[in-house]
Amino acid sequence: MAYGPYGVAVPAPASRGERVKNAALLVGGWVALLWVLEAIDVATGHALDTFGITPREFGELRDIVPAAFVHFGWDHLAANSVPLLLLGFLAALSGIRRFLAVVTVTILVSGLGVWLTASEHSITAGASGVVFGLFGYLLVRGFVDRRIGDVVIGLVVGAVYGSILWGVLPTTAGVSWQGHLFGLIGGVASAFVFRRPREARA
């Protein structure tokens, strides 16, 4: 326990090992939950698919958050799981509260973008908007915070996953490029909204 001004006790910063452990547990638990939900969906005859977003129906606004946790089949979920694990872990290393804030903003921006712009009679669900959001966040976070280590992480992420940027274009039928595009926008915006205080950037 450390002590701040006037002798007020403040929690000591988490060690690197604790940050790694907390990030791994959180992101691993999140992805495990997605697989449990898909198992429930399959067992109930795809009852959870109703939580997908149908555009421009006001009643569907309540599905913006749950839609990010629902997938249309095992292949859909598997395609999102690995990048979600890797990008989520890297993002969560900088702090759990900041990570949760980034994910929340990304889900809301991605979901609202889908609700506003997706094709009529379509249903959109899945964590791919979050994947694109985490990609965008990691890509620019280091430059926003002016932290060399995070800049390097962003460059590595860009080199490994940069090809996913094609997913923001309407090139593949049945794929929500709107969710990808607005997820990316939400992630990049989060890097600025939740930038580190100047005194914490050293």
Secondary structure, 3 states (H helix, E strand, C coil): CEECHHHCEECCCCCHHHHHHHHHHHHHHHHHHHHHHHHHHHHCCCHHHHHCECCCCHHHHHHCCHHHHCCCCHHHHHHHHHHHHHHHHHHHCCCHHHHHHHHHHHHHHHHHHHHHHCCCCCCECCCHHHHHHHHHHHHHHHHHHCCHHHHHHHHHHHHHHHHHHHHHCCCCCCCCHHHHHHHHHHHHHHHHHCCCCHHHCC
